[in-house]
Amino acid sequence: MDETRGRITKDGIRIYEDADFAGMHAAGRVAAEILDAVAPLVQPGVTTEALDRFITDEVERRGVVSATIGYKGYRHASCISVNHVVCHGIPGAKVLKDGDILNIDVTVIVDGWYGDTSRMYVAGALGRKAERLIQVTHDSLMKGIEAVRPGNTFGDIGHAIQTYVESHRMSVVRDFCGHGLGRVFHAPPNVLHYGRPGAGPVLEEGMFFTIEPMVNLGRPETKVLADDWTAVTRDKSLSAQFEHSVGVTATGCEIFTLSPAGKFHPTWG
C-alpha cells in the first residue's frame, strides 16, 4: 500500500481515506486484545519484566510486529509505568506491591498500520486516592474524545481535558502529548492535553491521532531519569494515563483501541 496516500493539510497533518479506517481498527484491536490478556497477570509479587515477557509472547503469537522493540534503541514490547512514573517506564526486576498502580502502553504494527493504546492497572487493593486519580484520568480522556469532530480544533480537545482535570484539583502533564499516527508511529500533529478553545489546527475527517492524557495528583512537572526514557513526577506524586487511538469521522470520531473484553478501566470486567 502506498504510504503517501491521502492529502496533507497546511499544518502537516495527513488526511486518510475512508478505506484506511479498517486497517486502523484491525491494528487497534490487536493492541487492545493484548492489554486485555495481560490484565490477570497484574498481581503483587509479579515483576514488570514478567509482564513485558508475556506481552512480547502475545505479539509473536499473533504474528504481528512490536513498534517499540528497536525504536530509538528501546528493547521492550511495552512501557510499564508504576506509581509516580508518568510514562516510558522500562520493564525490569521491579516487583509489584499491593496497591501499586501502573500504566501499560503497547503499540503493534498490523499490515503496516499502527495500533497504539495504554491503560491503567492495579496490583491488589486499589487505594482511595489512586482510585480517584484513575477515574479522573479516564474520564478526562473521554471528555477529550467527546470534543473530536470536524470543525473543532485540537485546542478544544486540550481544553476539555484540562478543565475537567483541574476541576478535580489535579494537574495535566505538559511535557508529553498525543500524536498523529497511521502508517507511521509518530506524525503531526502534537495533541496537547491542555489548551484554549478554538486554538490549534482544525479537525478534519480522516485525521488519525492518539489522545493520551497524563494526570498527576500533585504538580504537573516531570523529569526524565538517567536512562533517558523514564519520566517521573518531580514531587513524587502518583500519576495515571489512559490512551486511545481515534479517527475523525464526518460526525465525530471512531475509537480504534476499544477493549474487546470491556477491561479498559481496572475496575471493569
Secondary structure, DSSP 8 states (H G I E B T S, - for coil): --TT-SEE-TTS-EE--TTHHHHHHHHHHHHHHHHHHHGGG--TT-BHHHHHHHHHHHHHHTT-EESSTTGGG---S-EEEETTEEE-----S-B--TT-EEEEEEEEEETTEEEEEEEEEESSS--HHHHHHHHHHHHHHHHHHHT-STT-BHHHHHHHHHHHHHHTT-EE--S--EEE-SSSSSEEEEE-SS--TT-S-B--TT-EEEE--EEESS-S-EEE-TTSS-EEETT---EEE-BEEEEE-SSSEEES---TTS-SSTT--
